[in-house]
Amino acid sequence: MVTSSVEGSSVSVRNVSQHFLSPEQVQFCALDTVSLSAKAGEFISFVGPSGCGKSTLLRLIAGLASPSSGEVLVGDEKISGPSAERGLVFQDPNLFPWLSVRQNIQSGLIARGVLASKKHEVDEFIQLVGLESFANAYPHHLSGGMAQRVALARALINHPKVLLLDEPLGALDAFTRMRMQDEVLRIWQGRGTTMLLVTHDIDEAIYMSDSIVLMSPRPGRIERIIPVNIPRPRDRASPEFLRLRGEILELLHFAGH
């Protein structure tokens, strides 16, 4: 098991707006004055229609783009660019096809120039995601769920304080998706990393999150933040789960989603 006692950092988004130019050189607003806070170690999901700025917000937190106005902070530090302390996992695992599972996981350590001092952790993270038997396999040998586990391990081996998940389970079949939800929760509970998840799946958001952020159609605004006060592990068929699911569906319907 990984022995590092990594803990998450808080995230603060303060009055953030983001504008882009369309191919026709028309300016449009993707995010409009968005503010929110995530506590250290919290698990937050973002739900809303396509194009509402969910992924844009994750990219701003990752430091892959700068907001048109406002600021984003991790802890007390204003984000000014990418950092290994903020991991990002996409819907597509984006594995290097010519590298084995082990080589993919350690690729971030190589990029940071710390493989020599951190190489002992590679086996620990392979074990963490349950891929010991596939350490020397290549991506074309892996199922979709296995490939996503490699992507998670590759992000986690950098010991991020914040892990950003952009629909990482969206391409999986229903049964694999549920198993991977439990896998992500196990890692989150064991490591205390702050996790921010973009998803279109309301059940997934309820099952995994401490709170759910509902976003409006473009320009993206936060319409409501809903706490999920259901004890873990959660039963998807419990009255509390189904009641909250109905409440969110009704809110999204009346919001025109």
N, C-alpha and C positions, 0 to 999 in steps of 0.2 A: 504494500500500500504506500501511497505517497505520504510522506511524513511532514511536509511543509505545512505550517499553520497559516496559510494565506488567508487574509480577510479582505472583504470588499471595501470599496470606498463609496462615499456618498456622491451623487450626481445632482447638479443644479442647472436647470435650463431657465434663463432669465430673459423674458421678453424677446424671444428669438423670432425673427422673420427671415424668410429666404425667398429671393426672387430669381427667376431665370429668364433667359431670352429663348423664345421659340425659334425653330428654323426660319420662320418668316420675320424674325427680328422683332417680335411682339413680346413685351415683358409680361410675365404672369407670376402670380404669387403662389408659392407652394406651401409655405407656412406663414401664419399670420399671428404674431405676438403670442407665442407659445411659452408658457412658464410651468415648470413642474419640478418636484424634488423627489429623489429616491434616496432612502436611507442606506447606509452601508449594509450589505448582505441581503437587501430586499430583492424580491422577484416581482417585476412589473411587466405586464403585457399591454401591447398597443393594438387596438382593434378599430377598424374603419374601412371604408371602401377603397378600392384601388385608386391611386393618384391623390390620396389625402395627405401625403407627406410623411408617412410612417418611416419608410426607408430613408428618406432625406434626413429625418431627425437622427436616426442611428448613424448615418454618415457624418453628421456634424459632431456627435458625441465621440465617434471614432477619430475625429480630426482629419478626415479625408476631404473636408470642405470647410469653409468659413461662413458663418451666417452673414446675411446682408445687414442685419442689425441685431443687437442683443449679445449675450455671451453665454457660454457653456463652461461649467467648471466640474472637475473631478476632485473631490475634497475641497481644498482651498485654492487649487491651481487652475488658472484659466487655460482652456485647451487651445493650443496654437498649432497643432499638427499631430500626426500619428504617433502612437507610443505602444510599446509592448505591454504596458499596463492596461491597455484596452484591446481585448481580443474581439474579432468579428468573424462570425460564421454565417455563410450564406445558404440559400436553398440548394444550390449546386455545391457539392463538397470542394470543387476546384483542386483536386489532387493532381500532383505531377504524375502523368501516366508512366513515365520511365523510371520512377522511383518506387521502391518497396514501401510497405506500411511503415517500417522502422525509419527509412530514409525520409519519407514524407513528414513524419512526426518530428524528426530532428532538424528539418530544413530551416525552421525559424531560429533554432540555436546557432546553426551555421551562419545565417544571415546576420545575426547579432555578434558573431565572433566569440561565442561562449561555449561551443560544443565541448571543448577539452575539459572544462570545469563542470559541465552539467550533463555529460554523457551518461552518467550513472542513473539519471532520472528517466531516460528514454524507456527502459524496461519497466519502470514503475508506472509510467503513464500508459504504456501498452497494456499492462495489467489492469490499470484503473478502468479502461474502457472494454476490458474482456476480450482482447484480441491476441493473446499469447500464441495461439496456434496459427495465427496469420501474420506474424511479424515479418516474414520474408516474402509474403504474397504481394502481388502487384494489383493496382486498382481494378483491372479488368477481371480479376478473380473474386472481387468482393460484391456482396449484395449492396443495395442502396443504404440499408441501415448500418452495415459495417463501414461503408465509405464515410457516412456522417460521423461515426464514432472516431474515425481517424481524424477528420476535420476538427472535432471537439478536442481530441488529445493534442493536436498540433497547436490549437489556440491556448489550451490550458497549460502546456509545458512552459510557456512564458510567464506563468504565475500572474495572470491579469487580475487587477482589482475589480475590473468591470468586464463582463462578457456580453457582447451584443449579438443577438440571435435574429437574423433576418429570414423568417420563414424556413428555418433549417430542416423542418420535418414535412414540408408541404408536398414534396414529390414522392413520399413513401406511401405504401399501401396502409390501410386502416390498422391492421394488427401490428405491423412493424412500427407504425407511428406511435401507437399506445405504449409499446415496449420502450421506444426511444424517449418518450415523455418521462417514464419512470427512471430511465438511465440518466437523463439530464437532471432530474430532481435529486437522485442519489448523489450525483457529483456536487450539485449546489449545496445540499445539506451537509455534505462532508467537508466542503472547502470554504463555505461562507462567502463565495464570490457574489458580488452584485450582478444580477442578471436582468437584462432588458430584452424582451421578446416581441417581435412583430409577428402577428398571426391573423389569418382570416377565420380561424376555427374558434368559435365561442366556447365550445366544450373544452378545448385545449387551454384556452385562457383561464377558465374557471378552475380546471384541474390543477394547473401549475402555479398560479399567481397568488401573491399577497394582495395585489390590487390590479384593476383593469382600467386602462385609460381609453375612453371612447373618443374618437376623433371624427370631425365633420368632413364632408366632401370638400374638395379644394375651393378656396384656400384652407389648408388644414388648421383647425383650431381644436383645442381640448374642450369637448362638450361636457364631459363628466368623468370623474374618477370614482370608481366603485370598489370599495374594500371587499375582499373575499374572506369572510369570517367563518369558514368551514374548516373544522379540524382535519389535520392530515393523519394518515393517508385518506384521500377523499374517495367517496363512493359516487360514481357518475349517475347512479339510479336513486340516490337519496332525495328525500323531499326538499332539503335545503338546496342541493345542486340544481334540481329541476326548477325550483322557484326562481333562483337567480338567473338561470338560463332564460326563462320566460321573461323576466324583467328586462334583461339586456336586449333580447329580440324585440320587445315592445319599444324600448328606447330607440333602437336603431331604425325601426319602422317609422316612428313618428318624426325622427330626424331626417327622413327621406333617403336613408341608405339603401 
